[in-house]
Amino acid sequence: MTVPALLPSPVASPVAASYARLAEVFSGLRIEETAGDERLPRGAGWVRAEELAAGGPALDAFLAWDNAQVLRDYGQQARPDVVASFGLHRYAWPACLLVTVPWFLHRRVPRLPVGAVSFQRALGRMAVSVDAFACLPDDPAAALPGARVVADEEALRAEVRASLAEHFEALLTGFGPRMRRGRHALWGMVTDEIVESLWYIGALLGEEERAMAELELLLPGKTGGRPEKPYAGGAAFRPLPGAEAPDGTPRATRDRATCCFFYTLRPEDTCITCPRTCDAERVRRLTTAA
């Protein structure tokens, strides 16, 4: 009697393996998924992304944390727009990874509107509810409920851009008025968070060069044409002569599309990719760190 071959079981979640791998290399973030009708966590330091997008008391409380941190660590009062910029950065950097890490590792792109994400920053935790995702035709997850099969890699990159745009379009409604920046500058900040978060995680995974190449395709910007709206600028990596890797090749750098305003607190201590930081200073810092 012929025994039929067993078909491989479809994965239970399209993003679980990606989030587990992220946790292995980056202890500062743990992502959990809600199941079925289970609600996203509330209270005990948790805040829903949709509450931040509403711009009311939840956002007030969220930014109060940043304000207190500045006073504690730097002994001075930051401008309200600077506090709001810090708050957006501290949410956006990990939130971008919710979408980009599954895409980078497993070619799956979850749709995560603001109603599907909750954040507990004191513990470095996020909770998500994934009801829909995009994938390629040969992905076993294509058989899962909520799967949207797209034709090719460029179509999948378009899904990454669309998923992040949907999330941050809503979020900037809450943060934008407090940041005193125009729309182009706000989306420049989102662009920077997308690029620099995955660039960092790619290095931890031992795949920095691939992460950079993927980001150049995702957000071509100056290196390959105009960025797709609403994004401002692109990955725009460039070699940094004088800061060579062990094999002799120049390390990469980029110039952020926007500034985080940290210089208003410490003018001498800018970010290494800040437009205010000259290449000689970037080389010095990288050489010292090495």
C-alpha positions as CSV (number, residue, x, y, z in Angstrom):
1,M,0.0,0.0,0.0
2,T,1.3,3.4,-1.0
3,V,1.4,5.9,1.9
4,P,0.8,9.5,0.6
5,A,3.6,11.9,1.4
6,L,2.8,14.3,4.2
7,L,2.6,17.9,3.2
8,P,4.7,20.3,5.3
9,S,2.6,22.0,7.9
10,P,2.1,25.7,7.3
11,V,3.7,27.9,9.9
12,A,1.4,29.1,12.7
13,S,2.4,32.7,12.3
14,P,4.0,34.5,9.4
15,V,6.2,36.6,11.6
16,A,6.9,34.5,14.7
17,A,10.2,33.2,13.5
18,S,11.4,36.6,12.4
19,Y,10.6,38.2,15.8
20,A,12.3,35.3,17.6
21,R,15.4,35.7,15.6
22,L,15.4,39.5,16.3
23,A,15.2,38.7,20.0
24,E,18.2,36.5,19.7
25,V,20.5,39.2,18.4
26,F,18.9,42.3,20.1
27,S,18.0,41.9,23.7
28,G,16.5,45.5,23.8
29,L,13.3,44.5,22.1
30,R,10.8,41.6,22.6
31,I,7.8,41.3,20.4
32,E,4.8,39.2,21.2
33,E,1.7,38.4,19.2
34,T,-1.8,38.3,20.3
35,A,-3.9,35.3,19.2
36,G,-7.4,35.3,17.8
37,D,-9.6,37.7,19.7
38,E,-7.1,38.4,22.4
39,R,-6.7,42.1,23.1
40,L,-3.5,44.0,23.0
41,P,-2.1,44.7,26.5
42,R,-3.1,47.9,28.3
43,G,-2.0,49.5,31.5
44,A,1.2,48.8,33.4
45,G,3.2,51.0,31.1
46,W,1.7,49.8,27.9
47,V,0.4,52.4,25.3
48,R,-1.5,51.7,22.1
49,A,-0.1,53.2,19.0
50,E,-3.6,54.5,18.1
51,E,-3.6,56.4,21.4
52,L,-0.4,58.1,20.5
53,A,-1.9,58.9,17.1
54,A,-4.8,60.5,18.8
55,G,-2.5,63.1,20.3
56,G,-4.3,63.4,23.6
57,P,-3.5,62.4,27.2
58,A,-1.8,59.2,26.2
59,L,0.7,61.1,24.1
60,D,1.1,63.7,26.9
61,A,2.1,60.9,29.3
62,F,4.4,59.3,26.8
63,L,6.3,62.5,26.2
64,A,6.4,63.3,29.9
65,W,8.7,60.3,30.2
66,D,11.1,61.8,27.6
67,N,10.9,65.2,29.3
68,A,11.8,63.6,32.7
69,Q,14.7,61.6,31.1
70,V,16.2,64.8,29.7
71,L,16.0,66.6,33.0
72,R,17.5,63.7,34.8
73,D,20.3,62.9,32.4
74,Y,21.2,66.4,31.1
75,G,20.1,68.7,33.9
76,Q,18.2,71.1,31.7
77,Q,14.8,71.6,30.1
78,A,14.5,70.7,26.5
79,R,12.2,72.6,24.1
80,P,8.8,70.9,23.7
81,D,9.5,70.1,20.0
82,V,12.8,68.5,21.0
83,V,11.0,66.3,23.5
84,A,8.5,65.3,20.9
85,S,11.3,64.4,18.5
86,F,12.9,62.2,21.1
87,G,9.6,60.5,21.8
88,L,8.9,59.8,18.1
89,H,12.4,58.4,17.7
90,R,12.0,56.1,20.6
91,Y,8.8,54.7,19.3
92,A,9.6,54.7,15.6
93,W,13.0,52.9,15.7
94,P,11.6,49.6,17.1
95,A,8.2,50.0,15.3
96,C,9.9,50.0,11.9
97,L,11.5,46.7,12.8
98,L,8.0,45.1,13.2
99,V,7.7,45.4,9.4
100,T,11.3,45.4,8.1
101,V,12.7,42.4,10.0
102,P,10.1,39.9,8.7
103,W,10.7,41.3,5.2
104,F,14.5,41.0,5.5
105,L,14.6,37.6,7.1
106,H,11.6,35.7,5.6
107,R,10.2,37.9,2.8
108,R,6.9,38.5,4.7
109,V,5.4,41.9,5.2
110,P,2.8,42.4,7.9
111,R,0.2,45.1,7.7
112,L,0.2,46.8,11.1
113,P,-2.2,49.8,11.4
114,V,-1.9,51.8,14.6
115,G,-4.7,49.8,16.1
116,A,-2.6,46.6,15.9
117,V,0.4,47.7,17.9
118,S,1.1,48.3,21.6
119,F,4.3,49.5,23.2
120,Q,5.9,49.1,26.6
121,R,9.1,51.1,26.3
122,A,10.4,50.7,29.9
123,L,10.6,47.0,29.3
124,G,11.6,47.1,25.6
125,R,8.5,45.2,24.5
126,M,5.9,45.5,21.7
127,A,2.8,43.6,21.1
128,V,1.2,43.2,17.7
129,S,-1.9,41.6,16.1
130,V,-1.1,40.5,12.6
131,D,-4.3,39.9,10.5
132,A,-2.8,40.4,7.0
133,F,0.5,40.1,5.4
134,A,2.1,40.0,2.0
135,C,4.5,37.3,0.7
136,L,5.9,35.8,-2.5
137,P,4.2,33.0,-4.5
138,D,6.7,30.3,-3.4
139,D,6.3,31.0,0.3
140,P,4.7,28.2,2.4
141,A,2.9,31.0,4.4
142,A,0.9,31.9,1.2
143,A,-1.6,29.3,2.3
144,L,-2.3,31.0,5.6
145,P,-5.3,33.1,6.3
146,G,-4.7,36.8,5.6
147,A,-1.9,36.1,3.1
148,R,-1.7,38.5,0.1
149,V,0.5,37.0,-2.6
150,V,2.5,39.5,-4.7
151,A,4.3,38.9,-7.9
152,D,8.0,39.6,-7.2
153,E,10.5,41.3,-5.0
154,E,9.7,44.8,-6.2
155,A,6.1,44.3,-5.4
156,L,7.0,43.1,-2.0
157,R,9.2,46.2,-1.4
158,A,6.1,48.2,-2.3
159,E,4.2,46.4,0.4
160,V,6.9,47.3,2.9
161,R,6.6,51.0,2.0
162,A,2.8,50.9,2.1
163,S,2.7,49.1,5.4
164,L,5.0,51.6,7.1
165,A,3.3,54.6,5.4
166,E,-0.1,53.5,6.7
167,H,1.2,53.2,10.2
168,F,3.2,56.4,10.4
169,E,0.7,58.5,8.5
170,A,-1.6,58.0,11.4
171,L,1.1,58.3,14.0
172,L,2.4,61.6,12.7
173,T,-1.1,63.1,13.1
174,G,-0.5,62.9,16.8
175,F,3.2,63.8,17.0
176,G,3.4,66.3,14.1
177,P,1.8,69.3,15.7
178,R,4.2,69.0,18.7
179,M,7.3,68.7,16.6
180,R,7.1,72.0,14.8
181,R,8.3,70.4,11.5
182,G,6.8,70.4,8.1
183,R,5.5,67.2,6.4
184,H,8.7,66.7,4.4
185,A,10.8,66.9,7.6
186,L,8.5,64.5,9.5
187,W,8.7,61.9,6.7
188,G,12.5,62.4,6.6
189,M,12.6,61.4,10.2
190,V,10.6,58.3,9.4
191,T,12.9,57.5,6.5
192,D,15.9,57.7,8.8
193,E,14.3,55.4,11.4
194,I,13.5,52.8,8.7
195,V,17.1,52.8,7.4
196,E,19.1,53.1,10.6
197,S,17.1,50.5,12.6
198,L,17.5,47.7,10.0
199,W,21.1,48.7,9.2
200,Y,21.9,48.2,12.9
201,I,20.0,44.9,13.2
202,G,21.6,43.7,9.9
203,A,25.0,44.2,11.5
204,L,24.0,42.2,14.5
205,L,22.8,39.4,12.3
206,G,26.2,39.4,10.5
207,E,24.5,40.7,7.3
208,E,25.2,44.4,7.3
209,E,26.1,44.5,3.6
210,R,22.9,42.7,2.5
211,A,20.9,45.0,4.8
212,M,22.4,48.0,3.1
213,A,21.8,46.7,-0.3
214,E,18.2,45.8,0.5
215,L,17.6,49.3,2.0
216,E,19.0,51.0,-1.1
217,L,16.4,49.1,-3.2
218,L,13.6,49.8,-0.7
219,L,14.4,53.6,-0.4
220,P,16.6,54.5,-3.4
221,G,16.4,58.3,-2.8
222,K,19.5,60.1,-4.0
223,T,21.3,57.0,-5.1
224,G,18.7,55.7,-7.5
225,G,16.2,58.4,-8.2
226,R,13.4,60.1,-6.4
227,P,12.1,58.5,-3.2
228,E,8.5,57.2,-3.3
229,K,6.1,59.5,-1.5
230,P,5.6,60.1,1.3
231,Y,9.2,59.2,2.1
232,A,11.9,61.9,2.0
233,G,15.4,61.0,1.0
234,G,16.7,57.5,0.8
235,A,19.1,55.0,2.3
236,A,22.0,56.9,0.6
237,F,24.9,54.9,2.0
238,R,28.3,56.0,1.0
239,P,31.9,54.9,1.8
240,L,33.8,56.7,4.5
241,P,37.5,56.7,3.5
242,G,39.8,56.6,6.4
243,A,37.6,54.3,8.5
244,E,38.4,51.0,6.9
245,A,37.1,47.6,7.9
246,P,39.6,44.8,8.8
247,D,39.6,43.7,5.1
248,G,40.6,47.2,4.0
249,T,37.3,48.3,2.5
250,P,35.9,51.7,3.7
251,R,33.2,51.5,6.2
252,A,29.8,52.9,5.2
253,T,28.1,56.0,6.4
254,R,25.1,58.1,5.5
255,D,23.8,61.5,6.1
256,R,20.4,61.6,7.9
257,A,17.6,63.3,6.1
258,T,16.7,65.1,9.3
259,C,18.2,66.1,12.6
260,C,17.0,64.8,16.0
261,F,17.9,68.1,17.7
262,F,20.1,66.4,20.3
263,Y,22.6,69.2,19.6
264,T,20.3,71.6,21.5
265,L,21.3,69.7,24.6
266,R,24.9,68.7,23.8
267,P,26.3,70.7,20.8
268,E,29.5,68.8,20.9
269,D,27.9,65.3,20.9
270,T,26.0,64.9,17.6
271,C,25.0,61.5,16.1
272,I,27.6,59.9,13.9
273,T,25.2,60.2,10.8
274,C,24.1,63.7,11.6
275,P,24.6,66.2,8.8
276,R,26.4,68.4,11.4
277,T,29.0,65.7,11.9
278,C,31.9,66.0,9.5
279,D,33.6,63.0,7.9
280,A,36.8,63.5,9.9
281,E,34.9,63.3,13.1
282,R,33.0,60.2,12.0
283,V,36.4,58.6,11.2
284,R,37.8,59.6,14.6
285,R,34.8,58.1,16.4
286,L,34.8,54.8,14.4
287,T,38.6,54.4,14.8
288,T,38.4,55.0,18.5
289,A,35.5,52.5,18.9
290,A,37.5,49.9,16.9
